[in-house]
């Protein structure tokens, strides 16, 4: 029902603008939890091409509890990895894979291939999960990717 509601919001209510086409597939995670991969083809007039537009609809930061208590807490987050958890699914042959952990960056930008690198400011916020502080880690300078 939630997926149907989201699809309706995207197509009928035009949450991101006029949708020319929509494709989705539902998968189940290791613990059996379903999730959907959704691909939207927006009308050219509604395509998101500026970082400002991305920041209006996507946030990759831990919210401030005073401003967004509803968004804070039990949310989907990448768990501890690296030295804290060498058996994490993101670890392959003792190294990080899948671009985790993500780096801090003050502004959203696009990399050389056109993918958005979302704003993740180093604001000191964290969520504690299994007695480990979950934050975004800095691996390299984002300016090198976005130049």
CNS distance restraints for C-alpha pairs under 8 A (distance, minus, plus):
assign (resid   1 and name CA) (resid   5 and name CA) 6.13 0.50 0.50
assign (resid   2 and name CA) (resid   6 and name CA) 6.18 0.50 0.50
assign (resid   3 and name CA) (resid   7 and name CA) 6.12 0.50 0.50
assign (resid   3 and name CA) (resid  36 and name CA) 7.96 0.50 0.50
assign (resid   4 and name CA) (resid   8 and name CA) 6.12 0.50 0.50
assign (resid   5 and name CA) (resid   9 and name CA) 6.16 0.50 0.50
assign (resid   6 and name CA) (resid  10 and name CA) 6.18 0.50 0.50
assign (resid   7 and name CA) (resid  11 and name CA) 6.05 0.50 0.50
assign (resid   8 and name CA) (resid  12 and name CA) 5.23 0.50 0.50
assign (resid   8 and name CA) (resid  13 and name CA) 6.58 0.50 0.50
assign (resid   9 and name CA) (resid  13 and name CA) 4.66 0.50 0.50
assign (resid   9 and name CA) (resid  14 and name CA) 6.16 0.50 0.50
assign (resid   9 and name CA) (resid  15 and name CA) 5.88 0.50 0.50
assign (resid  10 and name CA) (resid  14 and name CA) 4.96 0.50 0.50
assign (resid  10 and name CA) (resid  15 and name CA) 5.12 0.50 0.50
assign (resid  10 and name CA) (resid  16 and name CA) 6.70 0.50 0.50
assign (resid  10 and name CA) (resid  17 and name CA) 7.95 0.50 0.50
assign (resid  10 and name CA) (resid  19 and name CA) 7.37 0.50 0.50
assign (resid  11 and name CA) (resid  15 and name CA) 7.61 0.50 0.50
assign (resid  11 and name CA) (resid  18 and name CA) 7.23 0.50 0.50
assign (resid  11 and name CA) (resid  19 and name CA) 5.84 0.50 0.50
assign (resid  11 and name CA) (resid  22 and name CA) 7.97 0.50 0.50
assign (resid  14 and name CA) (resid  18 and name CA) 5.54 0.50 0.50
assign (resid  14 and name CA) (resid  19 and name CA) 6.91 0.50 0.50
assign (resid  16 and name CA) (resid  42 and name CA) 7.88 0.50 0.50
assign (resid  16 and name CA) (resid  46 and name CA) 7.07 0.50 0.50
assign (resid  17 and name CA) (resid  42 and name CA) 6.87 0.50 0.50
assign (resid  17 and name CA) (resid  43 and name CA) 7.39 0.50 0.50
assign (resid  17 and name CA) (resid  46 and name CA) 5.34 0.50 0.50
assign (resid  18 and name CA) (resid  42 and name CA) 5.90 0.50 0.50
assign (resid  18 and name CA) (resid  43 and name CA) 5.51 0.50 0.50
assign (resid  18 and name CA) (resid  46 and name CA) 6.62 0.50 0.50
assign (resid  19 and name CA) (resid  40 and name CA) 6.79 0.50 0.50
assign (resid  19 and name CA) (resid  41 and name CA) 5.92 0.50 0.50
assign (resid  19 and name CA) (resid  42 and name CA) 4.51 0.50 0.50
assign (resid  19 and name CA) (resid  43 and name CA) 5.85 0.50 0.50
assign (resid  20 and name CA) (resid  40 and name CA) 7.81 0.50 0.50
assign (resid  20 and name CA) (resid  41 and name CA) 5.45 0.50 0.50
assign (resid  20 and name CA) (resid  42 and name CA) 5.43 0.50 0.50
assign (resid  20 and name CA) (resid  43 and name CA) 5.68 0.50 0.50
assign (resid  21 and name CA) (resid  40 and name CA) 6.12 0.50 0.50
assign (resid  21 and name CA) (resid  41 and name CA) 5.02 0.50 0.50
assign (resid  21 and name CA) (resid  42 and name CA) 7.12 0.50 0.50
assign (resid  22 and name CA) (resid  38 and name CA) 7.16 0.50 0.50
assign (resid  22 and name CA) (resid  39 and name CA) 5.75 0.50 0.50
assign (resid  22 and name CA) (resid  40 and name CA) 4.71 0.50 0.50
assign (resid  22 and name CA) (resid  41 and name CA) 6.15 0.50 0.50
assign (resid  23 and name CA) (resid  38 and name CA) 5.88 0.50 0.50
assign (resid  23 and name CA) (resid  39 and name CA) 5.20 0.50 0.50
assign (resid  23 and name CA) (resid  40 and name CA) 6.69 0.50 0.50
assign (resid  24 and name CA) (resid  36 and name CA) 6.60 0.50 0.50
assign (resid  24 and name CA) (resid  37 and name CA) 5.45 0.50 0.50
assign (resid  24 and name CA) (resid  38 and name CA) 4.32 0.50 0.50
assign (resid  24 and name CA) (resid  39 and name CA) 6.12 0.50 0.50
assign (resid  25 and name CA) (resid  36 and name CA) 5.60 0.50 0.50
assign (resid  25 and name CA) (resid  37 and name CA) 5.48 0.50 0.50
assign (resid  25 and name CA) (resid  38 and name CA) 6.79 0.50 0.50
assign (resid  26 and name CA) (resid  34 and name CA) 6.55 0.50 0.50
assign (resid  26 and name CA) (resid  35 and name CA) 5.65 0.50 0.50
assign (resid  26 and name CA) (resid  36 and name CA) 4.34 0.50 0.50
assign (resid  26 and name CA) (resid  37 and name CA) 6.48 0.50 0.50
assign (resid  27 and name CA) (resid  34 and name CA) 5.50 0.50 0.50
assign (resid  27 and name CA) (resid  35 and name CA) 5.48 0.50 0.50
assign (resid  27 and name CA) (resid  36 and name CA) 6.15 0.50 0.50
assign (resid  27 and name CA) (resid  37 and name CA) 7.86 0.50 0.50
assign (resid  28 and name CA) (resid  32 and name CA) 5.19 0.50 0.50
assign (resid  28 and name CA) (resid  33 and name CA) 5.25 0.50 0.50
assign (resid  28 and name CA) (resid  34 and name CA) 4.23 0.50 0.50
assign (resid  28 and name CA) (resid  35 and name CA) 6.21 0.50 0.50
assign (resid  29 and name CA) (resid  33 and name CA) 5.18 0.50 0.50
assign (resid  29 and name CA) (resid  34 and name CA) 6.20 0.50 0.50
assign (resid  29 and name CA) (resid  35 and name CA) 7.44 0.50 0.50
assign (resid  42 and name CA) (resid  46 and name CA) 6.00 0.50 0.50
assign (resid  42 and name CA) (resid  47 and name CA) 5.71 0.50 0.50
assign (resid  43 and name CA) (resid  47 and name CA) 6.45 0.50 0.50
assign (resid  48 and name CA) (resid  53 and name CA) 6.02 0.50 0.50
assign (resid  48 and name CA) (resid  54 and name CA) 6.72 0.50 0.50
assign (resid  49 and name CA) (resid  53 and name CA) 7.17 0.50 0.50
assign (resid  49 and name CA) (resid  54 and name CA) 7.91 0.50 0.50
assign (resid  50 and name CA) (resid  54 and name CA) 6.71 0.50 0.50
assign (resid  51 and name CA) (resid  55 and name CA) 6.25 0.50 0.50
assign (resid  51 and name CA) (resid 108 and name CA) 5.69 0.50 0.50
assign (resid  51 and name CA) (resid 109 and name CA) 6.23 0.50 0.50
assign (resid  52 and name CA) (resid  56 and name CA) 6.42 0.50 0.50
assign (resid  53 and name CA) (resid  57 and name CA) 6.94 0.50 0.50
assign (resid  54 and name CA) (resid  58 and name CA) 5.79 0.50 0.50
assign (resid  54 and name CA) (resid 108 and name CA) 7.78 0.50 0.50
assign (resid  55 and name CA) (resid  59 and name CA) 6.39 0.50 0.50
assign (resid  55 and name CA) (resid 108 and name CA) 7.28 0.50 0.50
assign (resid  55 and name CA) (resid 118 and name CA) 7.81 0.50 0.50
assign (resid  55 and name CA) (resid 119 and name CA) 7.67 0.50 0.50
assign (resid  58 and name CA) (resid 118 and name CA) 7.85 0.50 0.50
assign (resid  59 and name CA) (resid 118 and name CA) 7.29 0.50 0.50
assign (resid  59 and name CA) (resid 119 and name CA) 7.34 0.50 0.50
assign (resid  60 and name CA) (resid 118 and name CA) 6.20 0.50 0.50
assign (resid  60 and name CA) (resid 119 and name CA) 6.51 0.50 0.50
assign (resid  60 and name CA) (resid 120 and name CA) 5.99 0.50 0.50
assign (resid  61 and name CA) (resid 119 and name CA) 7.30 0.50 0.50
assign (resid  61 and name CA) (resid 120 and name CA) 5.34 0.50 0.50
assign (resid  61 and name CA) (resid 121 and name CA) 7.10 0.50 0.50
assign (resid  62 and name CA) (resid  72 and name CA) 7.14 0.50 0.50
assign (resid  62 and name CA) (resid 125 and name CA) 6.27 0.50 0.50
assign (resid  62 and name CA) (resid 126 and name CA) 6.61 0.50 0.50
assign (resid  62 and name CA) (resid 127 and name CA) 7.69 0.50 0.50
assign (resid  62 and name CA) (resid 135 and name CA) 7.93 0.50 0.50
assign (resid  63 and name CA) (resid  67 and name CA) 7.56 0.50 0.50
assign (resid  63 and name CA) (resid  68 and name CA) 6.08 0.50 0.50
assign (resid  63 and name CA) (resid  69 and name CA) 7.79 0.50 0.50
assign (resid  63 and name CA) (resid  71 and name CA) 6.59 0.50 0.50
assign (resid  63 and name CA) (resid  72 and name CA) 5.85 0.50 0.50
assign (resid  63 and name CA) (resid 125 and name CA) 7.76 0.50 0.50
assign (resid  64 and name CA) (resid  68 and name CA) 5.76 0.50 0.50
assign (resid  64 and name CA) (resid  69 and name CA) 7.17 0.50 0.50
assign (resid  64 and name CA) (resid  72 and name CA) 7.28 0.50 0.50
assign (resid  64 and name CA) (resid 125 and name CA) 7.50 0.50 0.50
assign (resid  65 and name CA) (resid  69 and name CA) 4.49 0.50 0.50
assign (resid  65 and name CA) (resid  71 and name CA) 7.98 0.50 0.50
assign (resid  65 and name CA) (resid  72 and name CA) 6.02 0.50 0.50
assign (resid  68 and name CA) (resid  72 and name CA) 6.46 0.50 0.50
assign (resid  69 and name CA) (resid  73 and name CA) 7.91 0.50 0.50
assign (resid  71 and name CA) (resid  75 and name CA) 7.77 0.50 0.50
assign (resid  73 and name CA) (resid 127 and name CA) 6.80 0.50 0.50
assign (resid  77 and name CA) (resid 134 and name CA) 7.72 0.50 0.50
assign (resid  78 and name CA) (resid 101 and name CA) 7.99 0.50 0.50
assign (resid  78 and name CA) (resid 134 and name CA) 7.77 0.50 0.50
assign (resid  79 and name CA) (resid  88 and name CA) 7.79 0.50 0.50
assign (resid  79 and name CA) (resid 129 and name CA) 7.93 0.50 0.50
assign (resid  79 and name CA) (resid 134 and name CA) 6.76 0.50 0.50
assign (resid  80 and name CA) (resid  84 and name CA) 6.04 0.50 0.50
assign (resid  80 and name CA) (resid  85 and name CA) 5.86 0.50 0.50
assign (resid  80 and name CA) (resid  88 and name CA) 7.28 0.50 0.50
assign (resid  80 and name CA) (resid 132 and name CA) 7.25 0.50 0.50
assign (resid  80 and name CA) (resid 134 and name CA) 6.79 0.50 0.50
assign (resid  81 and name CA) (resid  85 and name CA) 4.44 0.50 0.50
assign (resid  81 and name CA) (resid  86 and name CA) 6.04 0.50 0.50
assign (resid  81 and name CA) (resid  87 and name CA) 7.61 0.50 0.50
assign (resid  81 and name CA) (resid  88 and name CA) 5.45 0.50 0.50
assign (resid  81 and name CA) (resid  90 and name CA) 7.19 0.50 0.50
assign (resid  81 and name CA) (resid  91 and name CA) 7.14 0.50 0.50
assign (resid  81 and name CA) (resid 101 and name CA) 7.94 0.50 0.50
assign (resid  82 and name CA) (resid  86 and name CA) 5.35 0.50 0.50
assign (resid  82 and name CA) (resid  88 and name CA) 7.69 0.50 0.50
assign (resid  82 and name CA) (resid  91 and name CA) 7.12 0.50 0.50
assign (resid  82 and name CA) (resid  94 and name CA) 7.80 0.50 0.50
assign (resid  82 and name CA) (resid  95 and name CA) 7.48 0.50 0.50
assign (resid  82 and name CA) (resid  96 and name CA) 7.08 0.50 0.50
assign (resid  86 and name CA) (resid  91 and name CA) 6.47 0.50 0.50
assign (resid  86 and name CA) (resid  94 and name CA) 6.76 0.50 0.50
assign (resid  87 and name CA) (resid  91 and name CA) 6.52 0.50 0.50
assign (resid  90 and name CA) (resid  96 and name CA) 5.93 0.50 0.50
assign (resid  90 and name CA) (resid  97 and name CA) 5.35 0.50 0.50
assign (resid  90 and name CA) (resid  98 and name CA) 6.52 0.50 0.50
assign (resid  90 and name CA) (resid 100 and name CA) 6.86 0.50 0.50
assign (resid  91 and name CA) (resid  95 and name CA) 5.35 0.50 0.50
assign (resid  91 and name CA) (resid  96 and name CA) 4.83 0.50 0.50
assign (resid  91 and name CA) (resid  97 and name CA) 5.88 0.50 0.50
assign (resid  92 and name CA) (resid  96 and name CA) 6.36 0.50 0.50
assign (resid  92 and name CA) (resid  97 and name CA) 6.30 0.50 0.50
assign (resid  96 and name CA) (resid 100 and name CA) 6.08 0.50 0.50
assign (resid  96 and name CA) (resid 101 and name CA) 7.45 0.50 0.50
assign (resid 101 and name CA) (resid 136 and name CA) 6.60 0.50 0.50
assign (resid 101 and name CA) (resid 137 and name CA) 5.74 0.50 0.50
assign (resid 101 and name CA) (resid 138 and name CA) 7.52 0.50 0.50
assign (resid 101 and name CA) (resid 139 and name CA) 7.35 0.50 0.50
assign (resid 102 and name CA) (resid 136 and name CA) 5.86 0.50 0.50
assign (resid 102 and name CA) (resid 137 and name CA) 5.85 0.50 0.50
assign (resid 102 and name CA) (resid 138 and name CA) 6.60 0.50 0.50
assign (resid 102 and name CA) (resid 139 and name CA) 7.14 0.50 0.50
assign (resid 103 and name CA) (resid 120 and name CA) 7.35 0.50 0.50
assign (resid 103 and name CA) (resid 136 and name CA) 6.31 0.50 0.50
assign (resid 103 and name CA) (resid 137 and name CA) 5.31 0.50 0.50
assign (resid 103 and name CA) (resid 138 and name CA) 4.04 0.50 0.50
assign (resid 103 and name CA) (resid 139 and name CA) 5.48 0.50 0.50
assign (resid 103 and name CA) (resid 140 and name CA) 6.57 0.50 0.50
assign (resid 103 and name CA) (resid 141 and name CA) 7.59 0.50 0.50
assign (resid 103 and name CA) (resid 142 and name CA) 7.11 0.50 0.50
assign (resid 104 and name CA) (resid 119 and name CA) 7.42 0.50 0.50
assign (resid 104 and name CA) (resid 120 and name CA) 4.95 0.50 0.50
assign (resid 104 and name CA) (resid 121 and name CA) 5.56 0.50 0.50
assign (resid 104 and name CA) (resid 122 and name CA) 5.95 0.50 0.50
assign (resid 104 and name CA) (resid 136 and name CA) 6.56 0.50 0.50
assign (resid 104 and name CA) (resid 137 and name CA) 6.56 0.50 0.50
assign (resid 104 and name CA) (resid 138 and name CA) 5.36 0.50 0.50
assign (resid 104 and name CA) (resid 142 and name CA) 7.52 0.50 0.50
assign (resid 105 and name CA) (resid 118 and name CA) 7.67 0.50 0.50
assign (resid 105 and name CA) (resid 119 and name CA) 5.49 0.50 0.50
assign (resid 105 and name CA) (resid 120 and name CA) 5.12 0.50 0.50
assign (resid 105 and name CA) (resid 121 and name CA) 5.49 0.50 0.50
assign (resid 105 and name CA) (resid 122 and name CA) 7.55 0.50 0.50
assign (resid 105 and name CA) (resid 142 and name CA) 6.19 0.50 0.50
assign (resid 106 and name CA) (resid 119 and name CA) 5.70 0.50 0.50
assign (resid 106 and name CA) (resid 120 and name CA) 6.26 0.50 0.50
assign (resid 106 and name CA) (resid 121 and name CA) 4.99 0.50 0.50
assign (resid 106 and name CA) (resid 122 and name CA) 7.77 0.50 0.50
assign (resid 107 and name CA) (resid 118 and name CA) 7.21 0.50 0.50
assign (resid 107 and name CA) (resid 119 and name CA) 4.75 0.50 0.50
assign (resid 107 and name CA) (resid 120 and name CA) 7.47 0.50 0.50
assign (resid 107 and name CA) (resid 121 and name CA) 7.78 0.50 0.50
assign (resid 108 and name CA) (resid 116 and name CA) 6.89 0.50 0.50
assign (resid 108 and name CA) (resid 117 and name CA) 5.61 0.50 0.50
assign (resid 108 and name CA) (resid 118 and name CA) 4.60 0.50 0.50
assign (resid 108 and name CA) (resid 119 and name CA) 4.39 0.50 0.50
assign (resid 109 and name CA) (resid 116 and name CA) 5.76 0.50 0.50
assign (resid 109 and name CA) (resid 117 and name CA) 5.39 0.50 0.50
assign (resid 109 and name CA) (resid 118 and name CA) 6.80 0.50 0.50
assign (resid 109 and name CA) (resid 119 and name CA) 7.75 0.50 0.50
assign (resid 109 and name CA) (resid 146 and name CA) 6.07 0.50 0.50
assign (resid 110 and name CA) (resid 114 and name CA) 5.26 0.50 0.50
assign (resid 110 and name CA) (resid 115 and name CA) 5.33 0.50 0.50
assign (resid 110 and name CA) (resid 116 and name CA) 4.46 0.50 0.50
assign (resid 110 and name CA) (resid 117 and name CA) 5.81 0.50 0.50
assign (resid 110 and name CA) (resid 146 and name CA) 5.69 0.50 0.50
assign (resid 111 and name CA) (resid 115 and name CA) 5.47 0.50 0.50
assign (resid 111 and name CA) (resid 116 and name CA) 6.43 0.50 0.50
assign (resid 111 and name CA) (resid 117 and name CA) 6.81 0.50 0.50
assign (resid 111 and name CA) (resid 145 and name CA) 5.38 0.50 0.50
assign (resid 111 and name CA) (resid 146 and name CA) 4.69 0.50 0.50
assign (resid 111 and name CA) (resid 147 and name CA) 7.60 0.50 0.50
assign (resid 112 and name CA) (resid 145 and name CA) 6.78 0.50 0.50
assign (resid 112 and name CA) (resid 146 and name CA) 6.56 0.50 0.50
assign (resid 112 and name CA) (resid 147 and name CA) 7.73 0.50 0.50
assign (resid 120 and name CA) (resid 136 and name CA) 7.36 0.50 0.50
assign (resid 122 and name CA) (resid 136 and name CA) 7.92 0.50 0.50
assign (resid 125 and name CA) (resid 135 and name CA) 7.14 0.50 0.50
assign (resid 126 and name CA) (resid 133 and name CA) 5.91 0.50 0.50
assign (resid 126 and name CA) (resid 134 and name CA) 5.46 0.50 0.50
assign (resid 126 and name CA) (resid 135 and name CA) 5.13 0.50 0.50
assign (resid 127 and name CA) (resid 133 and name CA) 5.73 0.50 0.50
assign (resid 127 and name CA) (resid 134 and name CA) 5.14 0.50 0.50
assign (resid 127 and name CA) (resid 135 and name CA) 6.98 0.50 0.50
assign (resid 128 and name CA) (resid 132 and name CA) 5.39 0.50 0.50
assign (resid 128 and name CA) (resid 133 and name CA) 4.44 0.50 0.50
assign (resid 128 and name CA) (resid 134 and name CA) 5.79 0.50 0.50
assign (resid 129 and name CA) (resid 133 and name CA) 6.41 0.50 0.50
assign (resid 129 and name CA) (resid 134 and name CA) 6.66 0.50 0.50
assign (resid 141 and name CA) (resid 145 and name CA) 7.50 0.50 0.50
assign (resid 142 and name CA) (resid 146 and name CA) 6.34 0.50 0.50
assign (resid 143 and name CA) (resid 147 and name CA) 5.91 0.50 0.50
